[in-house]
Amino acid sequence: MSLAACRADPPSRSAIVADTATGYHLLSIHGYSRTKGTPTGSPLKSSRFTVAGHRWRIHYYPNADRADSADHISMYLFLDEKSNARSVKALFQIRFADQVKAQPSLALHAVRTFGDSSWSWGYAKFVRREVLEKSKDLRDDSFTIRCDIVVVREFVAEEATEILPAGSFVSVPPSEMNRHFGDLLETEKGADVVFEVAGERFAAHRCVLAARSPVFRAELYGLMKEGDTAGVVRIEDMEAQVFKMLLRFVYTDSLPEMEAEEHIMCQHLIVAADRYDLQRLKLICEKKLCKYIGVSTVSNILALADQHHCDGLKKACFSFLGSPANLSAFVADDGLDHLSRSCPSLMKELVVELALPLSHA
């Protein structure tokens, strides 16, 4: 038989698939400094929660679970169902909530068995206390951790045949439109309008601005058309750096990284976005500002949100003040008095939202 007459069967494949169930729990530590007096080896326990049909708790050791780690915080996941006398196979990860960017992966973590030799697994040296106290994870004497849990029920072998989808043979690169428009702004090629803001000048393209903002469209092409014979439009009541970032967003639909004072720039950008009806920019800045809500900032942020109709940011402020500990600190810091003087229209809404006693109002 010739080689040409030989025919090979297509390759076969199989896979071992883990049948899993996932979930997570958020644990907030309010008044962290007051927990530091807890003796080494003594845990503070979360309320009991359920993931994948099993009951768990998180054990928080402010001064570690053992003497050789006493300058650390310890965190452990505890299976809180010893009476069932059964083991549970699971993988888990405990992180600060703001650092979570993805779900845990079976490929990255070892499977632990809860109930055979140990009912708890975790991190004896979760974080050094002095590191936590200098980090952004601790805000207003509080921090939040997230515990992701993946319970492995059983492993099943499945047959699989490798059939590549037709689309896998064609690779489409990501869009570069934002880079191209960003280059257009930087090079100023074809620019036909100049803005003067706080003594600085910025060249731009009328058609791009008009396509992105109805306010720019009215100012540059409509009855409200602005600009002198040299095509210069003067912008009042705005900082040059704020307008520069606004232009960058108009051309690229994104914001560059803000190296410092991000919360201050975001507040200015909300005002500018509201002025030029750039709703997506306003929402981006609202979301960023939510990270900076604290006892010392909530009054100003709430007033800004109310003035510029930032409903999501406003709800985030009310949610923060919904915590009795946060509300007490806010009142003690004269935040309520400051808010009543700077934005009295908000006081009735705040009382309704939080059901404050009339003596506070």
Contacts in CASP RR format, 6 or more apart in sequence:
PFRMAT RR
TARGET T0000
AUTHOR 0000-0000-0000
METHOD contacts of the structure
MODEL  1
MSLAACRADPPSRSAIVADTATGYHLLSIHGYSRTKGTPTGSPLKSSRFT
VAGHRWRIHYYPNADRADSADHISMYLFLDEKSNARSVKALFQIRFADQV
KAQPSLALHAVRTFGDSSWSWGYAKFVRREVLEKSKDLRDDSFTIRCDIV
VVREFVAEEATEILPAGSFVSVPPSEMNRHFGDLLETEKGADVVFEVAGE
RFAAHRCVLAARSPVFRAELYGLMKEGDTAGVVRIEDMEAQVFKMLLRFV
YTDSLPEMEAEEHIMCQHLIVAADRYDLQRLKLICEKKLCKYIGVSTVSN
ILALADQHHCDGLKKACFSFLGSPANLSAFVADDGLDHLSRSCPSLMKEL
VVELALPLSHA
10 161 0 8 1.000
11 162 0 8 1.000
12 159 0 8 1.000
12 161 0 8 1.000
13 159 0 8 1.000
13 160 0 8 1.000
13 161 0 8 1.000
13 162 0 8 1.000
14 157 0 8 1.000
14 158 0 8 1.000
14 159 0 8 1.000
14 160 0 8 1.000
15 157 0 8 1.000
15 158 0 8 1.000
15 160 0 8 1.000
16 155 0 8 1.000
16 156 0 8 1.000
16 157 0 8 1.000
16 158 0 8 1.000
17 155 0 8 1.000
17 156 0 8 1.000
17 157 0 8 1.000
17 158 0 8 1.000
18 106 0 8 1.000
18 152 0 8 1.000
18 154 0 8 1.000
18 155 0 8 1.000
19 152 0 8 1.000
19 153 0 8 1.000
19 154 0 8 1.000
19 155 0 8 1.000
19 156 0 8 1.000
20 52 0 8 1.000
20 106 0 8 1.000
20 150 0 8 1.000
20 151 0 8 1.000
20 152 0 8 1.000
20 153 0 8 1.000
21 51 0 8 1.000
21 52 0 8 1.000
21 53 0 8 1.000
21 150 0 8 1.000
21 151 0 8 1.000
21 153 0 8 1.000
22 51 0 8 1.000
22 52 0 8 1.000
22 103 0 8 1.000
22 104 0 8 1.000
22 148 0 8 1.000
22 149 0 8 1.000
22 150 0 8 1.000
22 151 0 8 1.000
23 51 0 8 1.000
23 52 0 8 1.000
23 148 0 8 1.000
23 149 0 8 1.000
23 150 0 8 1.000
24 51 0 8 1.000
24 146 0 8 1.000
24 147 0 8 1.000
24 148 0 8 1.000
24 149 0 8 1.000
25 46 0 8 1.000
25 49 0 8 1.000
25 51 0 8 1.000
25 56 0 8 1.000
25 58 0 8 1.000
25 146 0 8 1.000
25 147 0 8 1.000
25 149 0 8 1.000
26 97 0 8 1.000
26 144 0 8 1.000
26 145 0 8 1.000
26 146 0 8 1.000
27 46 0 8 1.000
27 58 0 8 1.000
27 60 0 8 1.000
27 144 0 8 1.000
27 145 0 8 1.000
27 146 0 8 1.000
27 147 0 8 1.000
28 142 0 8 1.000
28 143 0 8 1.000
28 144 0 8 1.000
29 35 0 8 1.000
29 60 0 8 1.000
29 142 0 8 1.000
29 143 0 8 1.000
29 144 0 8 1.000
29 145 0 8 1.000
30 141 0 8 1.000
30 142 0 8 1.000
30 323 0 8 1.000
30 325 0 8 1.000
30 326 0 8 1.000
31 141 0 8 1.000
31 142 0 8 1.000
31 325 0 8 1.000
32 62 0 8 1.000
32 132 0 8 1.000
32 138 0 8 1.000
32 141 0 8 1.000
32 142 0 8 1.000
32 143 0 8 1.000
33 141 0 8 1.000
35 44 0 8 1.000
35 60 0 8 1.000
35 62 0 8 1.000
36 62 0 8 1.000
36 63 0 8 1.000
36 129 0 8 1.000
37 62 0 8 1.000
37 63 0 8 1.000
38 44 0 8 1.000
38 61 0 8 1.000
38 62 0 8 1.000
38 63 0 8 1.000
39 63 0 8 1.000
40 61 0 8 1.000
40 63 0 8 1.000
40 64 0 8 1.000
40 65 0 8 1.000
40 66 0 8 1.000
40 67 0 8 1.000
40 70 0 8 1.000
41 61 0 8 1.000
41 63 0 8 1.000
41 64 0 8 1.000
41 65 0 8 1.000
41 66 0 8 1.000
42 61 0 8 1.000
42 63 0 8 1.000
43 59 0 8 1.000
43 60 0 8 1.000
43 61 0 8 1.000
43 65 0 8 1.000
43 76 0 8 1.000
44 59 0 8 1.000
44 60 0 8 1.000
44 61 0 8 1.000
44 62 0 8 1.000
45 57 0 8 1.000
45 58 0 8 1.000
45 59 0 8 1.000
45 60 0 8 1.000
45 78 0 8 1.000
46 57 0 8 1.000
46 58 0 8 1.000
46 59 0 8 1.000
46 60 0 8 1.000
47 57 0 8 1.000
48 55 0 8 1.000
48 56 0 8 1.000
48 57 0 8 1.000
48 80 0 8 1.000
49 55 0 8 1.000
49 56 0 8 1.000
49 57 0 8 1.000
50 56 0 8 1.000
51 149 0 8 1.000
51 151 0 8 1.000
52 90 0 8 1.000
52 149 0 8 1.000
52 151 0 8 1.000
52 153 0 8 1.000
53 151 0 8 1.000
54 79 0 8 1.000
54 81 0 8 1.000
54 88 0 8 1.000
54 90 0 8 1.000
54 151 0 8 1.000
55 79 0 8 1.000
55 80 0 8 1.000
55 81 0 8 1.000
56 77 0 8 1.000
56 78 0 8 1.000
56 79 0 8 1.000
56 80 0 8 1.000
56 149 0 8 1.000
57 78 0 8 1.000
57 80 0 8 1.000
58 75 0 8 1.000
58 76 0 8 1.000
58 77 0 8 1.000
58 78 0 8 1.000
58 94 0 8 1.000
58 145 0 8 1.000
58 147 0 8 1.000
59 65 0 8 1.000
59 74 0 8 1.000
59 75 0 8 1.000
59 76 0 8 1.000
59 77 0 8 1.000
59 78 0 8 1.000
59 120 0 8 1.000
60 73 0 8 1.000
60 74 0 8 1.000
60 75 0 8 1.000
61 73 0 8 1.000
61 74 0 8 1.000
61 75 0 8 1.000
61 76 0 8 1.000
62 73 0 8 1.000
62 129 0 8 1.000
63 70 0 8 1.000
63 73 0 8 1.000
64 70 0 8 1.000
64 71 0 8 1.000
64 72 0 8 1.000
64 73 0 8 1.000
64 74 0 8 1.000
64 124 0 8 1.000
64 125 0 8 1.000
65 74 0 8 1.000
65 76 0 8 1.000
65 124 0 8 1.000
66 74 0 8 1.000
66 124 0 8 1.000
69 124 0 8 1.000
69 125 0 8 1.000
71 128 0 8 1.000
71 129 0 8 1.000
71 130 0 8 1.000
72 124 0 8 1.000
72 125 0 8 1.000
72 126 0 8 1.000
72 127 0 8 1.000
72 128 0 8 1.000
72 129 0 8 1.000
73 126 0 8 1.000
73 127 0 8 1.000
73 128 0 8 1.000
73 129 0 8 1.000
73 132 0 8 1.000
74 122 0 8 1.000
74 123 0 8 1.000
74 124 0 8 1.000
74 125 0 8 1.000
74 126 0 8 1.000
75 94 0 8 1.000
75 122 0 8 1.000
75 123 0 8 1.000
75 126 0 8 1.000
75 145 0 8 1.000
75 147 0 8 1.000
76 120 0 8 1.000
76 121 0 8 1.000
76 122 0 8 1.000
76 123 0 8 1.000
77 92 0 8 1.000
77 94 0 8 1.000
77 114 0 8 1.000
77 120 0 8 1.000
77 121 0 8 1.000
77 122 0 8 1.000
77 147 0 8 1.000
77 149 0 8 1.000
78 119 0 8 1.000
78 120 0 8 1.000
79 88 0 8 1.000
79 114 0 8 1.000
79 115 0 8 1.000
79 119 0 8 1.000
79 120 0 8 1.000
82 115 0 8 1.000
82 119 0 8 1.000
86 115 0 8 1.000
87 113 0 8 1.000
87 114 0 8 1.000
87 115 0 8 1.000
87 116 0 8 1.000
88 113 0 8 1.000
88 114 0 8 1.000
88 115 0 8 1.000
88 151 0 8 1.000
89 111 0 8 1.000
89 112 0 8 1.000
89 113 0 8 1.000
89 114 0 8 1.000
89 151 0 8 1.000
89 152 0 8 1.000
90 111 0 8 1.000
90 112 0 8 1.000
90 114 0 8 1.000
90 149 0 8 1.000
90 150 0 8 1.000
90 151 0 8 1.000
90 152 0 8 1.000
91 104 0 8 1.000
91 106 0 8 1.000
91 109 0 8 1.000
91 110 0 8 1.000
91 111 0 8 1.000
91 112 0 8 1.000
91 149 0 8 1.000
91 150 0 8 1.000
91 152 0 8 1.000
92 104 0 8 1.000
92 109 0 8 1.000
92 112 0 8 1.000
92 121 0 8 1.000
92 122 0 8 1.000
92 147 0 8 1.000
92 148 0 8 1.000
92 149 0 8 1.000
92 150 0 8 1.000
93 104 0 8 1.000
93 109 0 8 1.000
93 147 0 8 1.000
93 148 0 8 1.000
94 122 0 8 1.000
94 123 0 8 1.000
94 126 0 8 1.000
94 145 0 8 1.000
94 146 0 8 1.000
94 147 0 8 1.000
95 145 0 8 1.000
95 146 0 8 1.000
95 148 0 8 1.000
96 137 0 8 1.000
96 143 0 8 1.000
96 144 0 8 1.000
96 145 0 8 1.000
96 146 0 8 1.000
97 144 0 8 1.000
97 145 0 8 1.000
97 146 0 8 1.000
98 136 0 8 1.000
98 137 0 8 1.000
98 144 0 8 1.000
98 291 0 8 1.000
99 137 0 8 1.000
100 146 0 8 1.000
100 148 0 8 1.000
103 148 0 8 1.000
104 148 0 8 1.000
104 150 0 8 1.000
106 150 0 8 1.000
106 152 0 8 1.000
109 150 0 8 1.000
111 152 0 8 1.000
112 121 0 8 1.000
114 120 0 8 1.000
114 121 0 8 1.000
132 138 0 8 1.000
132 143 0 8 1.000
137 143 0 8 1.000
139 294 0 8 1.000
140 294 0 8 1.000
140 295 0 8 1.000
140 296 0 8 1.000
140 326 0 8 1.000
140 329 0 8 1.000
142 325 0 8 1.000
178 251 0 8 1.000
178 252 0 8 1.000
178 253 0 8 1.000
178 254 0 8 1.000
179 252 0 8 1.000
181 208 0 8 1.000
181 251 0 8 1.000
181 252 0 8 1.000
182 248 0 8 1.000
182 251 0 8 1.000
182 252 0 8 1.000
184 205 0 8 1.000
184 208 0 8 1.000
184 251 0 8 1.000
185 204 0 8 1.000
185 247 0 8 1.000
185 248 0 8 1.000
185 251 0 8 1.000
185 252 0 8 1.000
188 203 0 8 1.000
190 205 0 8 1.000
191 203 0 8 1.000
191 204 0 8 1.000
191 205 0 8 1.000
192 205 0 8 1.000
192 206 0 8 1.000
192 231 0 8 1.000
193 203 0 8 1.000
193 204 0 8 1.000
193 205 0 8 1.000
193 206 0 8 1.000
193 209 0 8 1.000
193 220 0 8 1.000
193 227 0 8 1.000
193 231 0 8 1.000
193 233 0 8 1.000
194 201 0 8 1.000
194 202 0 8 1.000
194 203 0 8 1.000
194 204 0 8 1.000
194 230 0 8 1.000
194 231 0 8 1.000
194 232 0 8 1.000
194 233 0 8 1.000
195 201 0 8 1.000
195 202 0 8 1.000
195 204 0 8 1.000
195 232 0 8 1.000
195 233 0 8 1.000
195 234 0 8 1.000
195 235 0 8 1.000
195 243 0 8 1.000
196 232 0 8 1.000
196 233 0 8 1.000
196 234 0 8 1.000
196 235 0 8 1.000
197 234 0 8 1.000
197 235 0 8 1.000
197 238 0 8 1.000
197 239 0 8 1.000
197 240 0 8 1.000
197 243 0 8 1.000
198 238 0 8 1.000
198 239 0 8 1.000
198 240 0 8 1.000
198 243 0 8 1.000
199 240 0 8 1.000
200 240 0 8 1.000
200 244 0 8 1.000
201 232 0 8 1.000
202 243 0 8 1.000
202 244 0 8 1.000
202 247 0 8 1.000
204 247 0 8 1.000
206 220 0 8 1.000
206 221 0 8 1.000
208 250 0 8 1.000
208 251 0 8 1.000
209 216 0 8 1.000
209 217 0 8 1.000
209 220 0 8 1.000
209 250 0 8 1.000
210 216 0 8 1.000
210 217 0 8 1.000
210 220 0 8 1.000
210 221 0 8 1.000
211 217 0 8 1.000
212 250 0 8 1.000
212 278 0 8 1.000
213 250 0 8 1.000
213 276 0 8 1.000
213 277 0 8 1.000
213 278 0 8 1.000
214 277 0 8 1.000
215 275 0 8 1.000
215 276 0 8 1.000
215 277 0 8 1.000
216 250 0 8 1.000
216 276 0 8 1.000
218 224 0 8 1.000
219 225 0 8 1.000
219 226 0 8 1.000
219 233 0 8 1.000
220 226 0 8 1.000
220 233 0 8 1.000
226 233 0 8 1.000
227 233 0 8 1.000
227 234 0 8 1.000
235 243 0 8 1.000
238 268 0 8 1.000
238 272 0 8 1.000
239 268 0 8 1.000
241 265 0 8 1.000
242 265 0 8 1.000
242 268 0 8 1.000
242 269 0 8 1.000
242 272 0 8 1.000
243 272 0 8 1.000
245 255 0 8 1.000
245 256 0 8 1.000
245 265 0 8 1.000
245 269 0 8 1.000
246 269 0 8 1.000
246 272 0 8 1.000
246 273 0 8 1.000
246 276 0 8 1.000
246 278 0 8 1.000
246 281 0 8 1.000
248 254 0 8 1.000
248 255 0 8 1.000
248 256 0 8 1.000
249 255 0 8 1.000
249 278 0 8 1.000
249 281 0 8 1.000
250 278 0 8 1.000
253 280 0 8 1.000
255 269 0 8 1.000
255 281 0 8 1.000
255 284 0 8 1.000
258 265 0 8 1.000
258 266 0 8 1.000
262 288 0 8 1.000
262 292 0 8 1.000
263 288 0 8 1.000
263 289 0 8 1.000
263 291 0 8 1.000
263 292 0 8 1.000
263 297 0 8 1.000
266 285 0 8 1.000
266 288 0 8 1.000
266 289 0 8 1.000
267 285 0 8 1.000
267 289 0 8 1.000
267 300 0 8 1.000
267 301 0 8 1.000
267 304 0 8 1.000
269 281 0 8 1.000
269 282 0 8 1.000
269 285 0 8 1.000
270 282 0 8 1.000
270 285 0 8 1.000
270 286 0 8 1.000
270 289 0 8 1.000
270 304 0 8 1.000
270 308 0 8 1.000
270 310 0 8 1.000
271 304 0 8 1.000
271 308 0 8 1.000
272 278 0 8 1.000
272 281 0 8 1.000
273 279 0 8 1.000
273 281 0 8 1.000
273 282 0 8 1.000
273 285 0 8 1.000
274 282 0 8 1.000
274 308 0 8 1.000
274 309 0 8 1.000
282 308 0 8 1.000
282 310 0 8 1.000
286 305 0 8 1.000
286 310 0 8 1.000
286 312 0 8 1.000
286 313 0 8 1.000
289 301 0 8 1.000
289 313 0 8 1.000
290 313 0 8 1.000
290 316 0 8 1.000
292 301 0 8 1.000
293 301 0 8 1.000
293 316 0 8 1.000
293 317 0 8 1.000
293 320 0 8 1.000
294 320 0 8 1.000
294 326 0 8 1.000
295 326 0 8 1.000
295 329 0 8 1.000
295 330 0 8 1.000
295 333 0 8 1.000
296 333 0 8 1.000
298 317 0 8 1.000
298 320 0 8 1.000
298 321 0 8 1.000
298 326 0 8 1.000
298 330 0 8 1.000
298 335 0 8 1.000
299 330 0 8 1.000
299 335 0 8 1.000
299 338 0 8 1.000
299 339 0 8 1.000
299 342 0 8 1.000
301 313 0 8 1.000
301 317 0 8 1.000
302 314 0 8 1.000
302 317 0 8 1.000
302 318 0 8 1.000
302 339 0 8 1.000
302 343 0 8 1.000
302 346 0 8 1.000
303 339 0 8 1.000
303 342 0 8 1.000
303 343 0 8 1.000
303 346 0 8 1.000
304 310 0 8 1.000
304 313 0 8 1.000
305 311 0 8 1.000
305 312 0 8 1.000
305 313 0 8 1.000
305 314 0 8 1.000
305 317 0 8 1.000
306 314 0 8 1.000
306 343 0 8 1.000
306 345 0 8 1.000
306 346 0 8 1.000
307 343 0 8 1.000
318 350 0 8 1.000
318 353 0 8 1.000
318 354 0 8 1.000
320 326 0 8 1.000
321 327 0 8 1.000
321 330 0 8 1.000
321 350 0 8 1.000
321 353 0 8 1.000
321 354 0 8 1.000
322 354 0 8 1.000
327 354 0 8 1.000
327 356 0 8 1.000
330 336 0 8 1.000
331 360 0 8 1.000
336 360 0 8 1.000
339 346 0 8 1.000
339 347 0 8 1.000
339 350 0 8 1.000
340 347 0 8 1.000
347 361 0 8 1.000
350 356 0 8 1.000
351 358 0 8 1.000
351 361 0 8 1.000
END
